[in-house]
Amino acid sequence: MTRVLVVLNDPPYGTERSWNGLRMAGALVRREGVEVRVFLFGDAVGCAVSNQKVPDGYYHLDRMVLSVLRHGGEVSCCGTCMDARGVADQSLVEGALRGSLEQAADWTLWAERILSF
């Protein structure tokens, strides 16, 4: 079993880093023998906010987070970063959780590979 941690830092929109990180997480989580965890820091916590309204033709990062979760991945958001941005636990997509720096540290030690976007 290969264990991969994907760490996102950038906002959901305005750059493509979080989009690319979630694309990679989505591709990896669908592979047999791969466990994927995604940790969202800073503005990236906005990726896990549910019911995003974006213009036609734009990607929906909340749906991408849901897809990672549906395929067996885990997604956690930095609680301190959520608080700083006024993101409530209830506003996260189903399955995404409030996390902590301690959890991020645990996930880092768990991972065999870490990808940072």
Secondary structure, DSSP 8 states (H G I E B T S, - for coil): -EEEEEEE-S-SSSSSHHHHHHHHHHHHHTSTTEEEEEEE-GGGGGGGBSS----TTS--HHHHHHHHHHTT-EEEEEHHHHHHTT--GGGB-TT-EEE-HHHHHHHHHH-SEEEE-
